[in-house]
Every structure is written in structure tokens, then in C-alpha cells.
Amino acid sequence: MRTTSAIPVARRVGGFNYAIRNIVAEARKVEASGRPVRYLNIGDPIIFGFETPPHMVEAVARAMRDGRNGYVPSAGIPAARESVARELSGRGMPVSADRVIITSGTSEGIELALTALVDAGDEVLIPAPTYPLYTAVLAKIGARAVFYRTDHRRGWLPDPDELRRLVTRATRALVVIDPNNPTGATYPDEIRRALIDLADHHNIPLLADEVYGDLAYSGPIAPMASLHPDAPVISFSSVSKAYLAPGWRAGWMAVGRTERLDEVLAGIKKLADGRLCSPGPMQYAVSAALDGDRSHEATFRAALRERAQVTTTRLNAIEGMSVVAPAAAFYAMPKVELPDGATDEEYVLGLLRATGVLCVYGSGFGAAPQDGFFRVVFLAPPPELSTIYDEVARFTGEFLARR
Ligand SMILES: Cc1ncc(COP(=O)(O)O)c(C=O)c1O
């Protein structure tokens, strides 16, 4: 019998949420009503006029022109793997090229590592608030995200004592995002050391998301594994942020030198075989980025520092709002003192509809909806940020008075 009822999707889709892009549907409705939208929801420097370094563009274009358009080895082209190994070793994480895998951005590395490490029902320690890819991938695997708090009253730092209490026999990985998205925090060495010691002591792989490592305003931060090269650490990064090429989907992961991770490395390589390879020509950007001219980085960091300052000063001046000054990257996580019963999503959607400014509500990153957090991407030029913050101030005053 023929039926035309809606075809169901798998249950796992219900648990897979990525607020940074999901919220765009609301913005499109606002645009359709005639109000232009300023997209401060996604951390893409290219949208705001920052440019990919020309020598990286040339390396990729040359690869294509030279006919490097076929499949490449699933772990990546040797030159890119060697550049990553040299870069990390030079910065204190001794690792050989055969422990490096070239991936479609940090994102694919994270997904491959979690898939290789975690079974349904297992637990993974995730910061709250978090970059939402982690919870989304765990939902797909059917594993449990166990949140450890980072506290805005303590500069968004985690508490190693709380983390120790959260470790159980089902814990399969500890995720550390430093520098952090969405908070813009960087962790001092004593916290980093405590986290790495915990991973070492409990034999839990530490997944170090270091995609913003070069974007601390005070200068590049050493990879976490440099504090303890024999701890079970897997480091992730890409050309997306510090090297201004997010659309190329070129990234890498480096599996720490300890033999404890040998089987995990083999598992990751096995999974990587199944997706053939990450895009070949883009892999030529990796050596260009890591071995070539990096003068753009200092300029980019200075631009970010200036924008962070405008953001902190302007948002902290708004009655009922506070924000911790970011120390890296291009995100800040302000807090509005919401009246009883209001949620962060209500505030953010209200802001979007009234002003066309699109941010992401804190609960999209795992914050409690009533806590009133939202994330701002501050890549726009300072004069534009200033206009945006005028509107945020006006709307916030109205929102809080109305309630
Ligand atoms: C903390 C964090 N990890 C990973 C990613 C994904 O980056 P990529 O473009 O390298 O996949 C992002 C992107 O915003 C991020 O903020």
C-alpha cells in the first residue's frame, strides 16, 4: 500500500543540537521582515574582512594547478604531518609525524577521537559552558557529557577539585578548551598542570582543543602537553582561526607520544581510513601556514585585543550586564541579570527581533537558561561594534524595565 506520511529521522538527531547555526533560521525570518541582521553568531574572521595570508592561498592554488587533485593518504600528506610534528615538538610537545593525522578541521579530529574512544553509555568530562560540537558528537555516539563548571566569578576557570569528584569508572575522556570558546578565557599554568595530572593519574585521555592557542593577546600559548609530554594528551588545531582559512577545513590532531595511546592512535587511523582522506589540496596550506610567514598573526592579535577592550568596556557599562574580559580569541560571554522566569533565549531572540543583532544564548553552550549568559563574536570593526553595543544597551534597558 502506498503511503506518503513523513519519513522519520533517527532518534539521535533529536539529541544533536548546534545552536550557533540553528539560531540562523530565526535570523532569516527577521531578514525576511525587512530588518537587516548583523551576524555575531559565528566565529568566522573572513566574514568581517580579515584575509587569508596570500602565501597560503598560493600553496593551495599551486597544488590544484600541479594536479594534486586525487585522494591523498588517509592520515594526510607527509609534508603536512611533518610540519605539524615539527611545530608541536618545537613548542614542547614532542611528537613524531606518524602520530599526526590531517583532518577536515579541528571538528573532524574531535569526532574521530571521540568515536575511537567512547562507547554508548560512557562518560566524557566537558566544560560548561562548552563549544557545542562536543555535546553534539556525544549525542550521536549515545555517550554522556558530564559537565564540569567553569565559573565566571573566577574568570571562567575550572575547579580541579570538582573535576576529581566527577571522575568515575565510566569516564573515557577529559575535554579541555584552552583558550576557550565561548568564554575567551585562558587557563594559568597551575590549572593546566592540575588538569593534565588528573588525566595522567586516572589514565584518561585529555583532548586538548588548542585551535585558539596562537590567539592569546599576550602571545601564543604552548600546547598543553608541553607541561607533561608523557601524559595521555591528544592535541587538536587547524588553519581555521589563527591562519584565517576556516572554509578550507584543514586541521590536524597529534596523539601524545605515550605508548598508552598507541591503540587509540591505531583506532583513529582505522576510522580515518573509512573516510578516505580530508580534502587534498587544502592540506598543502598546513606547511605554508606553519613553516611560512606568520606576520599576520601579530596584526590579528592586536586587532582582537582592541575589539575585546571595546567589548568589555561597553558591555560592563550597561546597567544589569557584566562580562569577564576575554584574554584570547574573539568571543565574550556577557551575563544579563534576568528577571525571575526569563530565559537567555528569550533575551537573545528579543534582541534579534528588536535590533537585528544576532548572538547565541548561553544555554546553547550548556549554561543554565535562567543565568542570562549569551555569546558575542566581536570580529566587527570597533566603530561598528560601538554602534552594535549602543543597540544592545538600549534593548537591554527596555527588556529589563518591561519585565
Ligand atoms: C573551541 C573550538 N573547537 C573547534 C572548532 C572547530 O574548528 P574547525 O574549523 O577547525 O573545525 C571551533 C570553531 O569555532 C571552536 O571554537
The ligand as an SDF file (V2000), in Angstrom:
LIG
                    3D

 16 16  0  0  0  0  0  0  0  0999 V2000
   36.7000   25.5060   20.5460 C   0  0  0  0  0  0  0  0  0  0  0  0
   36.5180   25.1510   19.1160 C   0  0  0  0  0  0  0  0  0  0  0  0
   36.8960   23.9480   18.6970 N   0  0  0  0  0  0  0  0  0  0  0  0
   36.7540   23.5770   17.4160 C   0  0  0  0  0  0  0  0  0  0  0  0
   36.1940   24.4210   16.4880 C   0  0  0  0  0  0  0  0  0  0  0  0
   36.0390   23.9540   15.0760 C   0  0  0  0  0  0  0  0  0  0  0  0
   37.0300   24.4840   14.2940 O   0  0  0  0  0  0  0  0  0  0  0  0
   37.4470   23.9140   12.8820 P   0  0  0  0  0  0  0  0  0  0  0  0
   37.0580   24.9420   11.8830 O   0  0  0  0  0  0  0  0  0  0  0  0
   38.9190   23.7440   12.9680 O   0  0  0  0  0  0  0  0  0  0  0  0
   36.7450   22.6210   12.6740 O   0  0  0  0  0  0  0  0  0  0  0  0
   35.7800   25.6970   16.8620 C   0  0  0  0  0  0  0  0  0  0  0  0
   35.1380   26.6100   15.8900 C   0  0  0  0  0  0  0  0  0  0  0  0
   34.5860   27.6250   16.2180 O   0  0  0  0  0  0  0  0  0  0  0  0
   35.9450   26.0670   18.2210 C   0  0  0  0  0  0  0  0  0  0  0  0
   35.5650   27.2640   18.6450 O   0  0  0  0  0  0  0  0  0  0  0  0
  1  2  1  0
  2  3  1  0
  2 15  2  0
  3  4  2  0
  4  5  1  0
  5  6  1  0
  5 12  2  0
  6  7  1  0
  7  8  1  0
  8  9  2  0
  8 10  1  0
  8 11  1  0
 12 13  1  0
 12 15  1  0
 13 14  2  0
 15 16  1  0
M  END
$$$$
